[in-house]
Amino acid sequence: MDIYPYISKSNLYQGFLPNNKVIKENFTITSISEIKVGDKIYVESSKTDQVKNVRKFIYRGIIKEIRCKGQIFKIESSELQSFYVIKKEIRDYCRKKYSKINLRVLEESVEILKSRQLKKGDMLIIPKHEEIKKGFKLKTKDFIRTFSNYIRNEIPEILNYSKELFKWFGYYLAEGMILFTSDKRYKKKCRGVSFTININEESLLKEIIYSGEHIFGIKPKVIKILTRNAYRINFYNTQLGELIYCLLNTGSSKKRIHPFLMSAPNELLKELINGWLKGDGWICNIRDIIIGNTTSIELANQIYFILINLGELPALGLSAHKNQNRNKARESGYFLRHNLYKIRLNKNKNRSHRKQNRNYVFSPILNTNYKFYNGYIYRLEMKNSCSIQVNYVLANILEI
């Protein structure tokens, strides 16, 4: 039975605010408040452990907000929460002695410090995770419910993992949506999958059509919409619609990658990212970066997580342009009610202030802030580990 003591001072307990994220064993990113006893979460690089206990306290006092380089989401914790840290003084020492950041020195200089001791320039540690490789086949019957003699074209029962398949998934995340029937007798009955692309993207048009026919055996209907200067590519098939709806969802702000796909080999996830960037990304030659956009916060987190594991150094941010640089949409009568998240990739990783080795990314703190908080905080107790990964960074959960 949990006991929830009332905390009148900020220096009694350590823990995190409810919205801080942890990573479950199947690569699902969820809030720490939703974790239950028995769940397996990532606690180190490529290492999971079982949650032994979830402690929930009523907290009234000062908390610290920490924002790292390349992240828009802040880590929010009590002042006594501990983290694995490399002090700014170590970075300064490396620059003075070696004229650059020496990874060996960083690896040997990791300390455990409390949140209140952290300052701008200190480096927090982000673990990487190796690919799981649970399987190389997708059984479509596990994700669809329509099996009938009235289906004209059934999709294959087994889809072999391939670069072409995952790239097509990436195209859908960027340009696709689910078609639903207008028959009021059915609630969200899928009719198929639709893509909307610019009329000048001829190569993308051909790839979507060819891959859809080759993988699923379905010939699409292509409609030219002159008023929108676009092509509409419709794959009419109930089973295909149900499969994609289950795996990737629909709606720009609701799209996400199913945990089953998150465990695919890295080379396939890389193709998924490439497909998404081809549809929703562009290259900024002036700054020598690649930028991709999405309004789905869950998808943004998943892509950021995949890129970290692929050895990239992505930066996740919020569009700072007035009206999110989408004034033409507003002029056309579209109401933009979602935030636009952007993921940036440096072509030259050596220019980044973040450093990495095989298992970790070392990310400097951009800024910290104190604020008063009155509400719940959460502390996890693990079966065999003394660390957990919260908002991607490595935190110590032992009371020091």
N, C-alpha and C positions, 0 to 999 in steps of 0.2 A: 504494500500500500504506500503510495507516494505521500510525502509530507511537503506542503508548500509554505515555507516560513516567510514571514514578511520581513523584507530587508529595508532597514531605515538608513543604512550607510552604503557607500559604493565600494568599500574595500573588504567586503566579507566573502563574496563568492565570485567564481569565474564562470563565464558562459557567453552564449551568443543570442542575438535577437532572433525572433521567429522566422524572418524572411531570408536569413543567410542560407546558402545552398550547400548541400552535400551530394556526393555522387554514389549511387547505389551500384551493386555488383553488375547489373545488366546495363550500366552506363546511363541509367535514368538520372537526370538532375532534378532534385526535389528539395523543398524547404526542410530545414532541420526540425521544425515543429511537426512535420508529418512522419518523421521516423519513429518506428515502433521497435520494441524489444524483439530480438531475433532477426531483424533485418541485417543484411550484409552490406557494408559500405567500404569505399576505398579509404585506406588509412596511410598509405605510403605508395611509392612508385610500384605499380603493377601488383599491389598487395591489398587484399580485402580482409576484413575481420567482422565478427558478429557483434551486434550491439547487445551488451549485457544489461544495461539499465539506462533509462532516459529520465534525467532529473529536471524538474520544472520548478522555477522559483519566481515569486513575485519580487520584482526589483524596482527600487525607487532610488535613483541616484544618477551619477555621471557615467556616461558611456563614451567610448572613443570610436570615431569613424576613421577608417584607413582606406585610402585609394591608391592602388598600385599603377605603375606604368602599363598602358595598354588595356585598362579595364575601366568601364564606366560605373560598375557596381561596387559599392563600398562594403568593406568588412565592418560590421558593427558588433562590438563586444564590450563586456565590462572591463574595467581598468586592470583587473587582475588576470585576465585571460593571457595565456602564454603562447608565443609563436617561435618558430625556428627562424633565426635572423642572422644576416651578415651585416655588421655595422658599416656605416658610411666611412668611418676611419680606415677600414680595410681597403675599400675602393681607392681612397686617397693615397694610401700607402703603395698600392699596386701602380698607380699612375706615376707616382714619384720615383719608384725604383725601377719599374719595367716599361714605363711610358705607355702602358696599356693595362687592361684588366687581365690578370693571371688567374685562370680557372683553378689551378692547383691550390693557390693561396685561398681562393674563395671556399673551396671544398673543405679545407682544413680549418676554417675560421667560423664555422656555424655555431651560434650560441642560442640558448633559450632565454628570451626576454619577455617581460610582461608588456601588455599593450601600452600602459602609461609610459614606458621607457622608450617606445619607438618614436622616430623622428623622420623628417623628410630626408631622403637619400639612403636610408637603411634599405637592405634588400630582403624581401620575403622569398620563400621557396615554393615553386609550383611543381609538383610531381608529374611526370609523364607516365603513360600506361601502354604496355605492349598490346598488340592485337590479340584477340581471344581466339578467333578462327573456330567458331562453334560448328560451322557447316558451310557447304558450298552449293547448297540447293535451297530453293524456296518452294515449299508445298503450298500451292495456291488455295487448296481446300481448307487450310488452317485459317485463312483470312477472309473467305467469302461464304455466304450462306445460301446463294441461289443455285440450286441444282435442279434443272427441269428439262423435260424433253422439248419444251417450247423455246429454249435458247437456240438461236440460229447458229451462232459461232461461239463455241466454248473455248476459253483460253486454255493453254496447256496446264495439266495438273502439276507438272514439275517444271520450274524455271531454273536452269543452271546459272550460277553466278557468273557474270561476265562484265567486262568494262563497258560494253555497249548497253547492258541493262542498267547499270548504275549511273551512267551518263544520262540516260533517258529519265531516270528518277531525278537527277539534278535539273534537267530541263523543266520537269514538272514543278519542282520547288520554286523555280523562277517564273515560269510563264503559265502554269497549268491551273485548272480548277475542275471540280466534279460537276457533271450535269445531272440534275435531279428531274424526276417526272413531275408534271404539273397535275397529275391525277390526285385529287384530294382524298381518295380512299387510302393512299399510301403516305406514310410520313418519311420523308427523306429516302425515297427509293431511288437508287442510282440508275442513270441511263447510260453513263459513259464518262469519258474524260475529254476535256477541251483545252486547247492551247491558244493563246492570243499573242501574236508576235508582230513586230513592225514589218511593213511591206518591203523594206530594203534588206531584211535579214533572210536572203534567199538560201544561204548555206544552212542556216538553222532550220528553216522550213523543210529542206530536203532531208536533213538528219532526223528530225522528229518523225517524219512520214516513213522513211526507210526503216528506222529502228522499230517503230510501232508495228509495222507490217511483219518484219523479220522475227521479232520476239514473240508477239501475241497472235500473229496471223490475222490481223484486222486491218482492213483498208479504210482509211479515214475519208471524211468528206471535208473538202477545203472550200472555205467561203472567203471572198474578198470583200472587205468592208471599207469602202472608199471614204466614208465620213470619218472614220477613225484612222485611216491610213494604215490598215492592219490586215493580217490574215487570221482567220479563225479555223483551227484544225480540230475537227470533232471525231473522236473514236467512239462510235455508238456500240456499246457492249455493257450489259448490266454487270457481268462478272468482273470485267476490267475496272469498272467504276468502283465496285465494292472493294476490290483488292487495293487500289490506290488510295481510296478513302480511309481504309484501315491502316495502311502503311505510312501515309504521308499527310493525311487529313486534307481539308480544303479551306479556302479563305486565306487571304494574304497574312492576316494576323494570327491565324490558328495553325498554320502548317508546322509540322515537326517530323522528325525521323523516328520511326518505330525502333524500340530497343533491339529487336531482332536484326535490323540492318546495321545498327551501331556496332555490333560485334563482328561485322564482316572484315576481311583482310584489308590492310591499309591501302594497298594498290587500288582496290575497288572504291573505297571511301574517297580516295584522291580523285577518281574519275567523277564521282558524285559532286564533289566540290567544283571540279572543272566545268561540269555541265551547268551548275548553278551560277557560276561566275560568267559563263558565256551568255546566259540569259539576263542576269541581274547585276552584272559587273562591268567595269570599264578600267582602262589603264590611264593613269595620270602621269604623262611623260615628264612634266615639269618637276614633280616631286619624286618620280621614279617609284611609284607605288601602284598596287592593284586594289580597287575598292569594290566591294559588293554590298548591296542593300537588302534589307528585309524589314517588314513591320511586325514579324513574329518574334517575340522575346525568347520563346523556347527554342526556336530554330537558330536564332543568333547565338545562344549559349551552346547549342550542340555543335554548330560549325566551329565556333571558337575552340571548343574542347577537342574536336577532331584535328584541327590544325596544330594545336599544341602537341598532340601525340604524333603528328606527322613530322615534327621537327621544325615547324614554322614558328614565327614570332608575331602572331596576329595582334592587332589592336582593335578592341571592341568599343565603339563610341556611339553617340547620339548625334544625328544631323543637326548642325548649328546654323544652317541657312535659314533665312527668313521664310516662313511658310514651308520649311523643309525643301526649299528649292523646287516646289511643285506648284507654282502659281498658275500654270496653264490648266492644271486639273481643276483648280478652284474656279477659274474663269469659265470652264466648261460645265460647271454646276455640280462637281463632285465634292462631297463633304469628307475631308480627311480627318478622321477621328483617332488615328493611331500614330504612335511615335515611329519615326523612321530610324532604324538602327543600321550602322555601317560597320563593316569589317575591313580593315586595311592590312595589306601585306606589303612589306618592304621587299623590293627585288634584291637589294643588297643587305643581308642580315648583319654584316659587320658594322653597319652604321647605327644599329640599334643600341640603346642604353641597356637593354636586357641581354643577358648572356645565358648560354645553355650548355649542358653536357648531355651524355646519353640518357640520363634518368631525370634530370631536373632543369627547370628554367629559373633563373635568378632575376627577380623583377624589382626595381627600385620603387620606393614609396614616393608618390607624387605630392601628396598632402595628407595632413591629419586634422581632425577637428573634434572638439568636445561638445557634447550637448546633454541636456537633462532628459532622462527617460523614466517613465512610470508604466511598467507593464511586466510581461513575462520574459525571462531568459531561459535558455536551454543548455544543459550540459550532458554530453553523452559519455557513458562508461563502456569501454570495450572489453571483450573477453581476454584478449592477449596483447593488445597494443596500447601504447601511451600517446598515440597521435591520431589525428583525423584530418581529412582534407575539407576545408570550409571555404566557400567562394574561391575554389581552386587552390588556395594557399595551404601550406602545412602548419597545423596548430598542435600544440602540446596540451593534453587534457589532464595531466597529473597536477595535483595541488602542490605548488612549490612555496 
